[in-house]
């Protein structure tokens, strides 16, 4: 497979929203019940094929959500072409910082990149309505709003396919 492109995608959100689990499910198809907080960032790479048939790679930067990484975080954003912002649907509180912190943080350092708001852990009992999540997505002008389960795989593949498609469309427009 010849590599025609490399897309850099950042995955951000509050601690324990399932960022690492979502990425691992996409990369390897596996899910682990163990929770281990990310330290700084974890980098994953996967070969992908766009709808056009063009082949390349997606770099996934799984960025720690803990506050102690706040000063380092923006360095990991550099060069990002797309972002997934995760909230945990079992903890409404995990969505509170999306508008006030996470979205403003990425728009400060990565303006004009496609953003998908993800409500993760849909396999569990919800603490926030789908309407509230969609309202947050509308407020931050998310390019898309999705609901996923890293545990059972619901919409995981679709989320990464969509961010790749959005990046490709945005990149193609900038080239013209």
N, C-alpha and C positions, 0 to 999 in steps of 0.2 A: 504494500500500500504506500503510494507516494503521498507525502503530506503537502497539501495545497494551502493550508491555513492552520493557525493555532488560535483558539478563542480562550481568553482568560475570563473566568466567571468567579465572582466572590460570593460566598454564602455566609450571610450574617444574621444576627438576631441575638436575643437574650440567651443567657446560659440555659442549657437543658431543654431547648426547643426541638432537638432532634436533628441538628445540622449535620453532624458527623454520621449519624445513622442513615440519613437520607442519601448522603454522598456514597457511603459504603454500599447501600442497597443498589444504587445505580451502577457503581463500578464493578461490584463482585456478585451482586444478587443475594448477599447474605445480610442478616439482621442479628444484632447482638443485644441482649437485655442489659448488659453491663453498661453503666454510665461512668465514663471517665472524662473529666473536663479537659478540653483541648488546651494545649500550652502554646500560646502565640498563634500559630497557624499550621494546618496540615495541608499538604499539596498532593493532589491526585490527578492523574492524566488518563484519558481514555480516547481511543480511536473512535471517530464517528463518521457517518456518511450523511450528507445533507439530502434533501428531497431531489435536488438537481443531480445527484450522483457524485458530487464532488466529495473527496475524502480529506480528512484532516484530523486534528486532535482538539480536545477540550481540556483545558487546565482548570481544575476546581480548587479554589483556595478557600478552605474551610477555616474561617477566622474565629478565634476564641471570643466568646461573648462576655467574659468576666471583665469587670471594670478596671482591674489592674493592668489590662492590656491596652487601655485607651490611648496611651501616648504612642504606642507602636503601630496601632491598627492602620492608620492612614498610609504607612509605608507599604503595607500589604495590598492596599487598594490601587497603587500605582499601575497603570496600564490595563486596568480592568475594562472589559468591553460589555459586561453584563453583570447583573446582580440578582440573587435570590434572597429575599428577606423573609425569614421564618418566624412564625409565632406558633405557640403550642395551644391548640384549641381546648385543652384541658385546664389551661391557666390563662384566664382573660388578662391578667396582669402582664403577661409576656407580650401582649399587643400594645400596651400603653406607651412604651418607649419607641415604637416604630415610627410614628409621625414626628415626635419631638426630638428623637436622637438619631436612630438608624438611618432614616431617609435623608434627613438634613446632613448627616455625616457623609453619606456617599455622594450627595449632590454637590457638596462642598469640594470634594476631592475628585469626583468622577462625573462631572456634569454631562448630561445628554447620553447616558447609557440606558439600555432597556432594563427595566426592573419588573420582576414578578414577585408579588406578595403571596406567600404560601402559608396556609393554615395546616399545620402538620398534626399528626397523631389522631386522624379522624376515626381510627379503629377503637378509640376510647371514649368515655363519657365526656361530652362537651361542656365547657364552662362559659362559652361565648357563642352567640348565634352567628350563623353564616351571614346574615344581614349586617351585623356589626363589623365583621371582617371585611365584607365588601365595601362598607362605608369608609373604613380606614384606607382600603385600596384606592377608592375614588379620591379621597383627600390627598393622597400622596401621588396621584396620577400614575399609578402602577399600570404598566402595559398589559398586565394580565393578573388575575387573581385565581389561585388554584387551591385545592384541598387535597392533601396527600396523607399516605400512611407508609412510613418507612418499614413498619413491621410486616404488613401484608403486601406492600408494593403498589397500592392504589395510586395511580397518576404519577409515580416517580419517574418512569421513563419519559412520559409525556412532558413533564416539567423541564427536563433537560433538553429534550428535542425542541420544545418551544423557545427556550432561551437561546439556543443555537440558531434557530430560524430568525428570531428577532435581531440577533447580533449580525447575522449575515445580511439581512435586509437593510439594517442601519449602515453597515459598512459599505454595501453596494451603492447606497444613495450618496455617501460621502465621496466615493471614488469618481462618480459621474461629474 
